[in-house]
Amino acid sequence: MRILMLTDFYRPLIGGQERHVENLARELAERGHQVAVATLWHEGLEPFEEDRGVRIYRIRGTVQRAAGLFSQAGRRFAPPAPDPETVWALRRIIKRERPQIVHAHSWIVHSFLPLKTWSGAKLVVTLHDYGLRCATKTLMRHERPCGGPALDRCPGCAATHYGPLKAGATLAAQRATLPWLVAAVDRFIAVSQAVAEGNGLAGGGCACEVIPNFIADHVEAPEEDAADLAAQLPSGDFLLFVGALSRHKGVRVLLDAYTRLEDAPPLALIGIWADPELHLPAGARVFQHWPHPAVMRAWQRCTIGIVPSIWPEPCPTVAMEAMLAGRPLVASRIGGLPDLVAHEETGLLAPPGDAGALAAALAHLLGDPALRRRMGAAGQRRVAAFQARAVIPRIEALYAELLEPASQTIPVR
């Protein structure tokens, strides 16, 4: 099959979603498909390159010229509406690649909508967050889960997140293009049941399938600096958190819970410091900007993994990575985490934001090494359902279903 991936960001701009798109593109190319990626250009990056059989096009957009409008933390993202230059660039790529499937992963999909009928391609959209209904993509308001869009809360919430100018443009564009997008999509993929429900697709009449994120079938070969970084970790037992050190990831709740533990082992936090008001208690240490192989080494050495999010995590791969390493998990009962962590089987689930319950769960596991071993082994068995060998065939089957009985020759005019 000829497949074109659409994503706002791609390597070297890496986050959880970007890693998923990169891994998916590479896996599909290894399985013999013709795979291309169209993503937004950022300064210093080549407009075209090939990587492990994947052709990568980095394209410009009109909105990118307004640096203060659709940008955040140095990244310029696509607006939730067609961008003239992006549309034109995608048209050139489609004429060259002649995709049968266009698989979009972010708001850049809106610039494909004017080309949908002309391209002859089937459109698949993976929802990695709540951006179909929520302008901030988080479905959070005042640091609490939000019940959904409403005129009395969305403008203020978006203004707090983006600023007044950006919020107004984002909300207007999103509301205006939503019916067009829903009508154009041949199949939605939600990465968890929580994402399907949060975007209003569960039982809503839209064609939607829940297919989780995935991790590689094999652990990456260690890089030279991975061992040096891992040597910085505590030599004995330690607790491990991996992710942005931010409020919505529940780091403040975790640190509160940690201070309630008696004789607790060290706490290692690997990620980017995203909360300037964060204060570390004794025994906690932050490790920033670690490469993925070093993170995997940390998972293999830790005693318990912790995912204390207070926002509805769509489908966090960090939980899968901990399970792959045979580590028991203590996680929040929110979002896609209950899809991954089987309570009292592969780990323990606690109410989000409840430091006391989180501390109690950690204390329970710390006091029972045999239970930790059983849960770790159960996690390794369970994670097989979230590895590439199990997930990629489901995506391929979805593509094939959409193309039947359509001709494999797709006209591009």
TORSENU-238445 format. One record per residue (C-alpha): x, y, z; residue in one letter; chain. Coordinates in pm, whole numbers, plus 32768, in hexadecimal, padded with zeros to 4 digits. Example, Ala and Ser with C-alpha at 12.3 -4.5 7.8 and 13.67 -1.06 7.14 Angstrom:
2
((84CE,7E3E,830C),a,A)
((8557,7F96,82CA),s,A)
//
This chain:
413
((8000,8000,8000),m,A)
((8066,8167,7FC7),r,A)
((8040,8228,810D),i,A)
((8071,8398,815C),l,A)
((808E,83F9,82CB),m,A)
((8030,855B,8334),l,A)
((80BC,85E3,8479),t,A)
((8108,8740,84FE),d,A)
((8257,86CF,858B),f,A)
((834D,85BC,8536),y,A)
((84B0,8560,8596),r,A)
((8580,860E,8613),p,A)
((8459,86BC,86BD),l,A)
((8401,8597,879C),i,A)
((82EC,855A,8897),g,A)
((820B,8432,88DD),g,A)
((812F,846C,87AA),q,A)
((8257,84B0,86C7),e,A)
((8306,8371,8738),r,A)
((81C7,82AF,86EA),h,A)
((81AD,833C,8589),v,A)
((831E,82FC,8547),e,A)
((8308,8195,85C4),n,A)
((81C8,8156,8500),l,A)
((825F,81DE,83BD),a,A)
((8399,810C,83E7),r,A)
((82D9,7FD0,8440),e,A)
((81F6,7FF4,8311),l,A)
((8322,8032,822D),a,A)
((83CD,7EFB,82B3),e,A)
((8293,7E36,825E),r,A)
((82B5,7E9D,80F2),g,A)
((81CA,7FC7,80DE),h,A)
((822A,810B,8030),q,A)
((8228,820B,8146),v,A)
((8255,8384,8140),a,A)
((822E,8487,8253),v,A)
((81C2,85F2,8225),a,A)
((8211,86D2,834C),t,A)
((824A,8841,8396),l,A)
((839F,88D3,834E),w,A)
((8468,8968,846B),h,A)
((85A5,8A33,8453),e,A)
((86E3,896C,841A),g,A)
((8633,8836,8391),l,A)
((864F,87AE,8231),e,A)
((8516,87D3,8157),p,A)
((8539,8668,80E4),f,A)
((85F0,8535,815C),e,A)
((85D0,83BB,816B),e,A)
((85EB,82F3,82AA),d,A)
((85D8,8177,82B6),r,A)
((84F9,8165,8184),g,A)
((8419,8289,81E9),v,A)
((8414,83C4,8111),r,A)
((83F0,84FB,81E7),i,A)
((836C,8644,8159),y,A)
((8384,877B,8230),r,A)
((8299,8887,81B0),i,A)
((8250,89F1,81FE),r,A)
((8108,8A98,8250),g,A)
((807C,8BF6,8241),t,A)
((8025,8BF1,83B2),v,A)
((818D,8B98,8407),q,A)
((81EB,8CF8,83A5),r,A)
((811C,8D79,84CA),a,A)
((8207,8CF3,85D3),a,A)
((8134,8D65,86F7),g,A)
((7FEE,8CCC,8681),l,A)
((8005,8B51,8661),f,A)
((8146,8B0C,871D),s,A)
((81A5,8A8A,8872),q,A)
((82F6,8A45,8916),a,A)
((83AA,8A91,87D0),g,A)
((82D1,89A7,8701),r,A)
((81EB,8A2E,85F5),r,A)
((80BE,894D,85CD),f,A)
((7FB1,893D,84C4),a,A)
((7E6B,89F7,84FD),p,A)
((7D1F,893B,850D),p,A)
((7CC7,89C4,83B4),a,A)
((7D5B,89AB,8254),p,A)
((7EA0,8A6E,822C),d,A)
((7ECC,8AE9,80C1),p,A)
((803F,8A9D,809B),e,A)
((8021,8951,8151),t,A)
((7F01,88EA,806E),v,A)
((7FCF,893C,7F3B),w,A)
((8101,8882,7FC1),a,A)
((802E,8750,8014),l,A)
((7FA0,8756,7EB4),r,A)
((80FF,873B,7E22),r,A)
((8157,861D,7F0E),i,A)
((8017,8561,7EBB),i,A)
((805A,8580,7D45),k,A)
((81B1,84E7,7D80),r,A)
((8157,83DB,7E7F),e,A)
((7FF8,8381,7E03),r,A)
((7F8C,82FE,7F5A),p,A)
((7E70,8208,7F81),q,A)
((7E5D,8255,80F5),i,A)
((7E95,83A6,8199),v,A)
((7EC5,836D,830E),h,A)
((7EBD,84AE,83DA),a,A)
((7F27,84D9,8543),h,A)
((7EF1,864A,8591),s,A)
((7E51,878F,851F),w,A)
((7F18,8794,83D9),i,A)
((7DFF,86B1,835B),v,A)
((7D2A,87E9,8324),h,A)
((7E0E,884F,8205),s,A)
((7DC6,8703,815C),f,A)
((7C4C,872F,8166),l,A)
((7C37,8804,8026),p,A)
((7D00,86F2,7F75),l,A)
((7C42,85C2,7FF5),k,A)
((7B5A,8587,7ECC),t,A)
((7C63,85E6,7DCB),w,A)
((7D66,84FA,7E63),s,A)
((7C89,83C4,7E57),g,A)
((7D2C,8353,7F9D),a,A)
((7C7E,82CD,80D0),k,A)
((7CAC,83A6,8205),l,A)
((7D03,830E,8356),v,A)
((7D2D,83EE,8487),v,A)
((7DCD,8372,85C7),t,A)
((7D61,8437,86F7),l,A)
((7E83,8447,87EE),h,A)
((7DD4,8546,88CA),d,A)
((7C88,85FD,88EB),y,A)
((7CC5,86FD,87D8),g,A)
((7B8C,86A2,8716),l,A)
((7AB1,8747,8820),r,A)
((7BA2,8802,8904),c,A)
((7C67,892E,888A),a,A)
((7D7E,88EA,8986),t,A)
((7D78,8775,892D),k,A)
((7D84,8717,8A9F),t,A)
((7C16,870E,8B0A),l,A)
((7C87,87B9,8C4C),m,A)
((7C07,88F3,8CF6),r,A)
((7C99,898F,8E2F),h,A)
((7D79,885C,8E51),e,A)
((7C4C,8774,8E5A),r,A)
((7BB0,8696,8D4C),p,A)
((7AB2,875B,8C81),c,A)
((795B,86DD,8C21),g,A)
((797F,8755,8AB9),g,A)
((795B,888C,89E4),p,A)
((7866,899A,8A4B),a,A)
((783F,8B0A,89F7),l,A)
((785D,8B70,8B63),d,A)
((79B1,8ACF,8B99),r,A)
((7A73,8A94,8A55),c,A)
((7ACF,8C02,8A07),p,A)
((7B5B,8C44,8B60),g,A)
((7C0C,8AF6,8B75),c,A)
((7CAA,8B22,8A1C),a,A)
((7D14,8C87,8A6E),a,A)
((7DC5,8C0D,8BA7),t,A)
((7E77,8B00,8ADD),h,A)
((7ED0,8BC4,89A1),y,A)
((7E98,8D34,89EB),g,A)
((7D6D,8DFD,8968),p,A)
((7DDC,8E29,87FB),l,A)
((7E45,8CC3,87C0),k,A)
((7D18,8C3C,887F),a,A)
((7C1E,8CFA,87AB),g,A)
((7CBD,8C88,8664),a,A)
((7CD6,8B1F,86DA),t,A)
((7B70,8B06,8758),l,A)
((7AD9,8BAA,8625),a,A)
((7B9B,8ACF,8534),a,A)
((7B58,8990,85F5),q,A)
((79E0,89C7,860E),r,A)
((79C0,8A2C,84A0),a,A)
((7A7D,8901,8411),t,A)
((7A04,87EB,84FA),l,A)
((78D6,877F,8427),p,A)
((79AE,8780,82EB),w,A)
((7AB9,86AB,8394),l,A)
((79C5,85AC,8421),v,A)
((791E,8587,82CD),a,A)
((7A6C,8557,821A),a,A)
((7B05,8451,8301),v,A)
((7AD4,82EB,828F),d,A)
((7B43,825A,83DC),r,A)
((7BA9,82EA,852A),f,A)
((7C9F,822F,8606),i,A)
((7C95,8280,8779),a,A)
((7DC5,8212,8840),v,A)
((7CEA,81B6,896B),s,A)
((7B7E,8199,89CA),q,A)
((7BA6,82D8,8A95),a,A)
((7C13,8395,895C),v,A)
((7AEB,830D,8896),a,A)
((79FA,837B,89A6),e,A)
((7AA6,84C8,89E8),g,A)
((7A91,8525,8878),n,A)
((7922,84C5,8869),g,A)
((795B,839E,877D),l,A)
((78F1,827D,885B),a,A)
((7795,8222,87E0),g,A)
((777F,836B,8726),g,A)
((7744,82DC,85CB),g,A)
((78A7,8325,854B),c,A)
((797D,8208,84C9),a,A)
((7A78,81DE,85E3),c,A)
((7B57,80C2,8656),e,A)
((7C26,80B4,8794),v,A)
((7D8B,804E,8743),i,A)
((7E91,809E,884D),p,A)
((7FE9,812D,8823),n,A)
((80FC,8029,8813),f,A)
((8262,7FEE,8875),i,A)
((8372,7F37,87B6),a,A)
((8382,7DBC,87BE),d,A)
((84E8,7DCB,883A),h,A)
((85A1,7EB2,8926),v,A)
((8684,7FA8,8871),e,A)
((87F6,7F59,8865),a,A)
((889E,8028,8975),p,A)
((8961,8159,890A),e,A)
((8AB7,81A2,899B),e,A)
((8A3B,82C0,8A73),d,A)
((8911,81F5,8AF6),a,A)
((89EC,8134,8BEA),a,A)
((8A96,8273,8C62),d,A)
((8947,8319,8CA3),l,A)
((88B6,81E5,8D4D),a,A)
((89E4,81E3,8E35),a,A)
((895B,8326,8ECB),q,A)
((8828,826F,8F4F),l,A)
((8817,81EC,90B5),p,A)
((88D2,80A5,90E0),s,A)
((87BF,7FF3,919F),g,A)
((8643,8003,91A0),d,A)
((85A4,8140,9117),f,A)
((8456,81C2,909A),l,A)
((8441,824A,8F37),l,A)
((8370,8351,8E87),f,A)
((83A5,839E,8D13),v,A)
((8301,84C7,8C66),g,A)
((82DE,863F,8C6C),a,A)
((8309,86C7,8DCC),l,A)
((81C2,8784,8DBF),s,A)
((8080,87A4,8E84),r,A)
((7FA6,86E2,8D90),h,A)
((8097,85BC,8DA7),k,A)
((8050,85B4,8F1C),g,A)
((81B5,85FC,8F8B),v,A)
((8146,86D8,90AD),r,A)
((805D,85C4,9124),v,A)
((817A,84C9,9105),l,A)
((8269,859E,91D2),l,A)
((815C,85CD,92DD),d,A)
((8125,8455,92E7),a,A)
((829B,8415,92F8),y,A)
((82C1,84ED,942F),t,A)
((81B9,8416,94DD),r,A)
((827E,82D4,94B2),l,A)
((8352,824D,95CC),e,A)
((84B3,81D5,9579),d,A)
((846B,8205,9408),a,A)
((8573,81B1,9305),p,A)
((85F1,82CE,9224),p,A)
((8505,8361,9122),l,A)
((8590,839C,8FC3),a,A)
((84D7,8482,8ED3),l,A)
((8544,847C,8D67),i,A)
((84B8,858D,8C89),g,A)
((84AA,86FE,8C3F),i,A)
((8477,87F4,8D5A),w,A)
((832D,8899,8CFC),a,A)
((82B8,8921,8E4D),d,A)
((838C,8A47,8EC9),p,A)
((82EA,8A36,9021),e,A)
((8349,88C9,9058),l,A)
((8416,8884,9192),h,A)
((84BE,8733,91C2),l,A)
((84B7,8688,9315),p,A)
((85E3,85CF,93A0),a,A)
((8618,8488,92E9),g,A)
((858E,8502,919A),a,A)
((866F,8553,9072),r,A)
((8627,85CB,8F11),v,A)
((86DB,8550,8DD9),f,A)
((8697,8623,8CA4),q,A)
((86AB,85E6,8B2D),h,A)
((86FF,8473,8B35),w,A)
((86FA,83B1,89EA),p,A)
((8601,8297,89CD),h,A)
((86FA,8175,89FA),p,A)
((8769,820D,8B45),a,A)
((85FE,822B,8BB4),v,A)
((85C8,80BB,8B66),m,A)
((86F7,8064,8C39),r,A)
((865B,8127,8D55),a,A)
((8517,8063,8D35),w,A)
((85DB,7F1D,8D44),q,A)
((8686,7F85,8E86),r,A)
((856D,802E,8F49),c,A)
((8498,7F8C,9056),t,A)
((8344,8027,9006),i,A)
((82D0,8102,8EE5),g,A)
((81E2,8222,8F2C),i,A)
((80EE,82D1,8E3E),v,A)
((8030,83C6,8F22),p,A)
((7F84,849A,8E17),s,A)
((7E64,857B,8E76),i,A)
((7DF9,85B0,8D0B),w,A)
((7D54,849C,8C39),p,A)
((7E91,840E,8B9D),e,A)
((7E2A,838A,8A46),p,A)
((7F13,825B,8A30),c,A)
((8063,8296,8ADC),p,A)
((817B,81BF,8A4D),t,A)
((8243,81ED,8B8E),v,A)
((8155,80F8,8C35),a,A)
((8193,7FFC,8B1E),m,A)
((830B,8029,8B3D),e,A)
((82FF,7FE6,8CB3),a,A)
((8234,7EAB,8C75),m,A)
((8326,7E39,8B67),l,A)
((843F,7E59,8C67),a,A)
((837A,7D86,8D5F),g,A)
((8338,7EA0,8E55),r,A)
((81F4,7EBB,8F1E),p,A)
((813C,8004,8EF4),l,A)
((8083,80F3,8FD6),v,A)
((7FAD,81D2,8EF9),a,A)
((7E7E,82B7,8EFD),s,A)
((7D2A,822B,8EA9),r,A)
((7CEB,8325,8D91),i,A)
((7CEB,833B,8C16),g,A)
((7D8D,821A,8B5E),g,A)
((7E57,819C,8C88),l,A)
((7D50,809A,8CF6),p,A)
((7D63,800C,8B93),d,A)
((7ED3,7FC1,8BD4),l,A)
((7EF8,7F7D,8D48),v,A)
((7E29,7E5B,8DCB),a,A)
((7DD9,7EB6,8F34),h,A)
((7E65,7DBB,9030),e,A)
((7EF3,7CEE,8F0F),e,A)
((8007,7DBD,8E6B),t,A)
((7FFF,7EDD,8F60),g,A)
((7F20,7FB6,9036),l,A)
((7E3A,80D2,8FCC),l,A)
((7DF6,81FD,90AE),a,A)
((7D02,8321,908B),p,A)
((7DA8,843E,8FCC),p,A)
((7E23,855A,90A7),g,A)
((7E08,848D,91E9),d,A)
((7F63,8498,9288),a,A)
((7EF4,83C3,93AF),g,A)
((7E71,82AB,92D3),a,A)
((7FA8,82BC,91F9),l,A)
((8088,82A2,932D),a,A)
((7FBE,817D,93B2),a,A)
((7FE0,80C2,9267),a,A)
((8157,80FE,925D),l,A)
((8180,8091,93C7),a,A)
((80BB,7F53,9381),h,A)
((819E,7EF1,9261),l,A)
((82DE,7F58,9310),l,A)
((8283,7E73,9430),g,A)
((8242,7D41,9356),d,A)
((8364,7CDA,9270),p,A)
((82B2,7B9A,9206),a,A)
((8181,7C61,9192),l,A)
((8265,7D4A,90CE),r,A)
((82FF,7C21,901A),r,A)
((81AA,7B8B,8FC7),r,A)
((8124,7CD6,8F45),m,A)
((825E,7D16,8E7A),g,A)
((8245,7BBF,8DD4),a,A)
((80D2,7BF4,8D90),a,A)
((8123,7D45,8CF3),g,A)
((821D,7CA5,8C06),q,A)
((8110,7BB1,8B94),r,A)
((8009,7CC1,8B70),r,A)
((80E9,7DB1,8AAC),v,A)
((80F9,7CBC,8988),a,A)
((7FA8,7D48,891A),a,A)
((8046,7EA1,88FE),f,A)
((817B,7E43,8833),q,A)
((81AB,7E86,86C2),a,A)
((8170,7D1E,865A),r,A)
((8011,7D30,86EC),a,A)
((7FAC,7E97,8699),v,A)
((8039,7ED3,853B),i,A)
((7F6C,7DB9,8499),p,A)
((7E30,7E5A,8524),r,A)
((7E88,7FA1,8477),i,A)
((7EDE,7EEC,8333),e,A)
((7D91,7E35,8342),a,A)
((7CDA,7F80,836D),l,A)
((7D8B,800F,823B),y,A)
((7D36,7EDA,816D),a,A)
((7BCA,7EE8,81D7),e,A)
((7BAE,8051,8165),l,A)
((7C47,8002,8011),l,A)
((7B60,7EE2,7FC0),e,A)
((7AC9,7EC4,7EC2),p,A)
((7B68,8006,7E42),a,A)
((7C67,7FEA,7D2C),s,A)
((7DD3,7FE8,7D94),q,A)
((7E18,80EA,7C82),t,A)
((7DCA,823D,7D16),i,A)
((7DA2,8357,7C19),p,A)
((7E49,84A1,7C6D),v,A)
((7DEB,85C2,7B8D),r,A)
//
